[in-house]
Amino acid sequence: MGTQLRLRSAKVLIINLGSVGMEIVKNLVLGGINSIDIVDDSVIKEEDYAAQFFLPNDDKFIGELKLPNIIEPIKELNNRVNINIHTDNFNQLLADKDFFKKFDLIIGTELVKQEIIELNELTRTFNIPLYVTGLHGIFGYIITDLIQHVSTVERNTINQAKTIGEELSLNKVVENYQVDKPNNKEILTIKDTYSPISSIFTSDNLPKQLSKRQLRKLSSSLPIILSLLESDRSELTTEEINLKAIQMCSNLGISPDILSKEYLQEFTNQQFTEFVPTSAILGGCLAQDVIQFLSKRESPINNTLILDGLRSEMPIYSL
């Protein structure tokens, strides 16, 4: 009951409604979130029809503002959810702090690093949890700053009991531990502490949490995705991506030897591209994490998830 009440009272803001944004909206509307506000000032482009399923099935709408043309199909998914649209420019909205402070949670999609940092400074000022996400073809990411979160996890009892204050992983600590012997269950209260997103780009946590063998096998997608966030979303050459990724490896304290020619070429071909299967996976994952966050029944993403389509994996790194 508590979870449903939290969902039915939550006010969520979603910034930009591209392919992954539409997947997030779809899943949250079907999940019964109380209200969703969407900010997007873009117009419909021909290429949008390949990956954005709420668009009207008629190319006569090309060049028109996107949000007014997709609001009705979104509302039809669940008429109990309040949907509000804003066609203001996001960067201009950032100057209006009062606009943001009324939300319980904010999701930014397809933003660049400077926009993310400015938004995160604002969300921290108002103690608002923040998710950011984006795509590069078969690759994608979710970065979170939920500030602090306490969740309760119930699971089958294992042989090794937990102790209060024990670190489960970086930034995850056991706050309480109980055993339900009759039902062979253990109940963990876990506190997650989050870092500002700006610190992720210069974090030295990877060498602290991964073995040398794990560091050598680290996917190229992590430093490449973080380095692409520093661009202005204009297409880069393979050499430009490589140089930015080498610098990111240095910032993170990892070897640039993990950067493979295969990954550099894949990102050159796919940078900023929307791909429906990736959107479905990433959008579904983020929406589910939001629902878990609001339910307080599971420990949410803390703090960088990378979707690597070449390896078919989605590791989470604490940066």
C-alpha positions as CSV (number, residue, x, y, z in Angstrom):
1,M,0.0,0.0,0.0
2,G,2.8,2.4,0.8
3,T,4.4,1.9,-2.6
4,Q,1.1,2.7,-4.4
5,L,0.6,5.8,-2.2
6,R,4.1,7.1,-3.1
7,L,3.5,6.4,-6.8
8,R,0.1,8.2,-6.7
9,S,1.6,11.3,-5.1
10,A,4.9,11.5,-7.0
11,K,5.5,14.4,-9.4
12,V,8.1,13.6,-12.0
13,L,9.8,15.9,-14.6
14,I,11.3,14.5,-17.8
15,I,13.6,16.6,-19.9
16,N,13.6,15.9,-23.7
17,L,11.4,13.3,-25.3
18,G,13.5,11.3,-27.8
19,S,13.4,7.6,-28.2
20,V,14.6,6.7,-24.6
21,G,12.5,9.5,-23.2
22,M,9.4,8.0,-24.7
23,E,10.1,4.6,-23.3
24,I,10.5,6.1,-19.8
25,V,7.3,8.1,-20.1
26,K,5.4,5.0,-21.4
27,N,6.6,2.8,-18.5
28,L,6.0,5.5,-15.8
29,V,2.5,6.3,-17.1
30,L,1.6,2.6,-17.1
31,G,3.2,2.3,-13.6
32,G,0.7,4.8,-12.3
33,I,2.9,7.8,-11.4
34,N,0.7,10.7,-10.2
35,S,1.9,13.4,-12.6
36,I,4.5,13.8,-15.3
37,D,5.7,17.1,-16.7
38,I,7.7,16.9,-20.0
39,V,10.0,19.6,-21.3
40,D,10.9,19.5,-25.0
41,D,11.2,22.3,-27.5
42,S,12.2,20.2,-30.4
43,V,10.3,19.9,-33.7
44,I,9.5,16.6,-35.5
45,K,12.3,15.5,-37.9
46,E,12.1,12.8,-40.5
47,E,14.6,10.5,-38.7
48,D,12.4,10.6,-35.5
49,Y,9.9,8.3,-37.1
50,A,12.5,5.5,-37.0
51,A,12.6,5.4,-33.2
52,Q,9.9,7.4,-31.6
53,F,6.6,5.5,-31.4
54,F,4.2,8.2,-30.1
55,L,4.6,10.3,-33.2
56,P,1.5,10.6,-35.5
57,N,1.8,8.2,-38.5
58,D,1.9,11.0,-41.1
59,D,5.0,12.9,-42.3
60,K,3.0,16.1,-42.7
61,F,3.8,16.9,-39.1
62,I,7.6,17.2,-39.9
63,G,8.7,20.6,-38.7
64,E,6.0,21.0,-36.1
65,L,6.6,21.1,-32.4
66,K,6.8,17.5,-31.1
67,L,5.0,17.6,-27.7
68,P,1.6,19.0,-28.8
69,N,1.4,16.2,-31.4
70,I,2.1,13.3,-29.0
71,I,0.3,14.3,-25.8
72,E,-2.9,12.5,-26.6
73,P,-1.4,9.0,-27.3
74,I,0.5,9.3,-24.0
75,K,-2.7,10.2,-22.1
76,E,-4.5,7.3,-23.6
77,L,-2.1,4.9,-21.8
78,N,-3.5,5.8,-18.4
79,N,-6.0,8.6,-18.0
80,R,-5.4,8.7,-14.2
81,V,-1.9,10.1,-14.7
82,N,-1.7,13.9,-15.1
83,I,0.5,14.8,-18.1
84,N,1.7,18.4,-18.6
85,I,3.9,19.6,-21.5
86,H,6.3,22.5,-21.7
87,T,7.8,23.6,-25.1
88,D,10.2,26.1,-23.4
89,N,13.9,25.8,-24.1
90,F,15.5,23.7,-21.3
91,N,18.5,26.0,-20.9
92,Q,16.3,29.0,-20.5
93,L,14.2,27.1,-17.9
94,L,17.3,26.5,-15.8
95,A,17.2,30.2,-14.9
96,D,13.8,29.7,-13.3
97,K,14.6,27.7,-10.2
98,D,11.0,27.8,-8.9
99,F,9.9,25.7,-11.9
100,F,12.1,22.8,-10.8
101,K,11.6,22.8,-7.0
102,K,8.0,21.5,-7.2
103,F,9.1,18.1,-8.5
104,D,9.8,15.0,-6.4
105,L,12.2,13.5,-9.0
106,I,13.8,14.7,-12.3
107,I,14.9,12.7,-15.3
108,G,17.1,14.3,-17.9
109,T,17.7,12.6,-21.3
110,E,20.2,13.3,-24.0
111,L,21.9,16.2,-22.2
112,V,25.5,17.3,-22.4
113,K,27.9,17.4,-19.5
114,Q,27.5,21.2,-18.8
115,E,23.7,20.9,-18.8
116,I,23.8,17.9,-16.5
117,I,26.1,19.6,-14.0
118,E,23.9,22.8,-13.9
119,L,20.8,20.7,-13.5
120,N,22.5,18.6,-10.8
121,E,23.5,21.7,-8.8
122,L,19.9,22.8,-8.9
123,T,18.6,19.3,-7.8
124,R,21.0,19.2,-5.0
125,T,19.9,22.7,-3.8
126,F,16.3,21.4,-3.6
127,N,17.2,17.9,-2.5
128,I,15.6,16.4,-5.6
129,P,16.7,12.9,-6.9
130,L,18.1,13.0,-10.4
131,Y,18.5,10.5,-13.2
132,V,20.2,11.2,-16.5
133,T,20.4,8.9,-19.5
134,G,21.2,8.8,-23.2
135,L,21.9,6.6,-26.2
136,H,24.7,5.9,-28.7
137,G,23.1,3.2,-31.0
138,I,23.6,-0.1,-29.2
139,F,25.3,1.6,-26.2
140,G,23.7,3.7,-23.5
141,Y,24.1,5.0,-19.9
142,I,22.1,5.9,-16.8
143,I,23.8,8.2,-14.2
144,T,22.1,8.9,-10.9
145,D,22.4,11.3,-8.1
146,L,19.6,10.4,-5.7
147,I,21.5,12.2,-2.9
148,Q,20.6,9.7,-0.2
149,H,18.3,6.7,-0.1
150,V,17.2,4.2,2.5
151,S,15.7,0.9,1.3
152,T,14.5,-2.3,2.9
153,V,15.4,-5.6,1.2
154,E,14.0,-9.0,2.3
155,R,15.6,-12.1,1.0
156,N,16.4,-15.7,2.0
157,T,18.8,-16.1,4.9
158,I,22.3,-16.8,3.8
159,N,25.1,-18.3,5.9
160,Q,27.1,-15.1,6.4
161,A,25.1,-12.7,8.6
162,K,25.4,-9.0,8.1
163,T,26.4,-6.4,10.7
164,I,25.1,-2.9,11.2
165,G,27.6,-0.5,9.6
166,E,28.9,-3.1,7.2
167,E,29.8,-1.8,3.7
168,L,28.1,-3.9,1.0
169,S,29.9,-2.0,-1.7
170,L,31.1,1.5,-2.2
171,N,28.4,4.0,-1.0
172,K,26.1,1.2,0.3
173,V,26.0,0.5,4.1
174,V,23.9,-1.8,6.2
175,E,21.8,0.4,8.6
176,N,19.8,-2.4,10.2
177,Y,19.7,-6.2,10.1
178,Q,17.1,-8.6,11.3
179,V,16.5,-12.3,10.9
180,D,13.0,-13.8,10.5
181,K,13.9,-17.4,11.6
182,P,10.4,-19.0,11.2
183,N,10.3,-17.9,7.5
184,N,14.1,-18.3,6.9
185,K,14.3,-14.6,5.8
186,E,16.7,-11.8,6.5
187,I,15.7,-8.2,6.4
188,L,18.3,-5.6,5.4
189,T,18.0,-1.8,5.7
190,I,20.5,-0.3,3.3
191,K,21.6,3.3,3.0
192,D,22.9,4.5,-0.3
193,T,24.9,7.7,-0.4
194,Y,25.4,9.5,-3.8
195,S,28.1,11.8,-5.2
196,P,27.4,14.9,-7.2
197,I,27.5,14.0,-10.9
198,S,30.3,16.4,-11.6
199,S,32.7,14.3,-9.5
200,I,32.0,11.2,-11.6
201,F,34.1,12.5,-14.5
202,T,37.3,12.7,-12.3
203,S,36.5,9.8,-9.9
204,D,39.4,7.6,-8.7
205,N,37.1,4.9,-7.4
206,L,37.5,2.3,-10.1
207,P,41.0,1.2,-9.2
208,K,39.8,0.9,-5.6
209,Q,36.8,-1.4,-6.3
210,L,38.1,-3.5,-9.2
211,S,41.0,-6.0,-9.3
212,K,43.8,-5.5,-11.8
213,R,42.3,-8.3,-13.9
214,Q,38.9,-6.6,-13.9
215,L,40.5,-3.3,-14.8
216,R,42.2,-4.9,-17.8
217,K,38.9,-6.3,-19.0
218,L,37.0,-3.1,-18.4
219,S,34.9,-2.2,-21.5
220,S,35.9,0.7,-23.7
221,S,32.3,1.9,-23.6
222,L,32.7,3.5,-20.1
223,P,35.4,6.1,-20.8
224,I,34.1,6.7,-24.4
225,I,30.5,7.4,-23.2
226,L,31.7,9.7,-20.4
227,S,34.0,11.6,-22.8
228,L,31.1,12.0,-25.4
229,L,29.1,13.7,-22.7
230,E,31.7,16.5,-22.9
231,S,30.9,17.2,-26.5
232,D,28.1,19.5,-27.8
233,R,26.4,16.5,-29.5
234,S,28.1,17.3,-32.8
235,E,29.6,14.2,-34.6
236,L,33.3,13.5,-33.8
237,T,35.9,11.7,-35.8
238,T,37.4,8.4,-34.6
239,E,40.6,10.3,-33.7
240,E,38.7,13.0,-31.8
241,I,36.8,10.3,-29.8
242,N,40.0,8.5,-29.1
243,L,41.8,11.6,-27.8
244,K,38.8,12.5,-25.5
245,A,38.6,8.9,-24.3
246,I,42.3,8.8,-23.5
247,Q,41.9,11.9,-21.4
248,M,38.9,10.4,-19.6
249,C,40.9,7.2,-18.8
250,S,43.5,9.5,-17.2
251,N,40.8,11.3,-15.2
252,L,39.5,7.9,-14.0
253,G,42.9,6.5,-13.2
254,I,42.5,3.6,-15.6
255,S,44.8,2.5,-18.5
256,P,44.0,3.8,-22.0
257,D,45.0,0.3,-23.3
258,I,41.4,-0.7,-22.8
259,L,40.4,1.5,-25.7
260,S,39.9,-0.9,-28.6
261,K,39.8,0.0,-32.3
262,E,36.5,-1.9,-32.6
263,Y,34.8,0.2,-29.9
264,L,36.2,3.5,-31.3
265,Q,34.8,2.6,-34.7
266,E,31.4,1.5,-33.4
267,F,31.0,4.8,-31.5
268,T,32.1,6.8,-34.5
269,N,29.3,5.1,-36.5
270,Q,26.7,5.2,-33.7
271,Q,27.3,8.3,-31.7
272,F,24.0,10.0,-30.6
273,T,22.0,7.6,-32.7
274,E,18.6,6.4,-31.5
275,F,18.1,2.6,-31.7
276,V,14.7,1.2,-30.6
277,P,15.9,-2.0,-28.9
278,T,18.5,0.0,-26.8
279,S,15.8,2.5,-25.9
280,A,13.5,-0.2,-24.8
281,I,16.1,-1.8,-22.5
282,L,17.5,1.4,-21.1
283,G,14.1,3.2,-20.7
284,G,12.6,0.1,-19.1
285,C,15.5,-0.2,-16.7
286,L,15.4,3.4,-15.7
287,A,11.6,3.4,-15.2
288,Q,11.8,0.3,-13.1
289,D,14.6,1.8,-11.0
290,V,12.4,4.9,-10.4
291,I,9.5,2.7,-9.2
292,Q,11.9,0.8,-6.9
293,F,13.3,4.1,-5.6
294,L,9.9,5.4,-4.8
295,S,8.9,2.0,-3.2
296,K,11.9,2.0,-1.0
297,R,12.0,-1.8,-1.3
298,E,15.2,-2.1,-3.3
299,S,18.5,-0.4,-3.5
300,P,18.6,1.8,-6.7
301,I,21.4,2.3,-9.2
302,N,24.4,3.9,-7.5
303,N,25.6,5.6,-9.7
304,T,26.7,4.8,-13.3
305,L,25.2,2.1,-15.4
306,I,26.6,1.4,-18.8
307,L,24.7,-0.6,-21.5
308,D,27.2,-2.3,-23.7
309,G,25.5,-3.9,-26.7
310,L,28.6,-5.6,-28.0
311,R,29.2,-7.5,-24.8
312,S,25.4,-7.8,-23.9
313,E,26.0,-6.5,-20.4
314,M,24.9,-3.7,-18.1
315,P,27.5,-3.2,-15.3
316,I,27.0,-0.6,-12.6
317,Y,30.0,1.4,-11.4
318,S,30.3,3.4,-8.3
319,L,32.2,6.5,-9.4
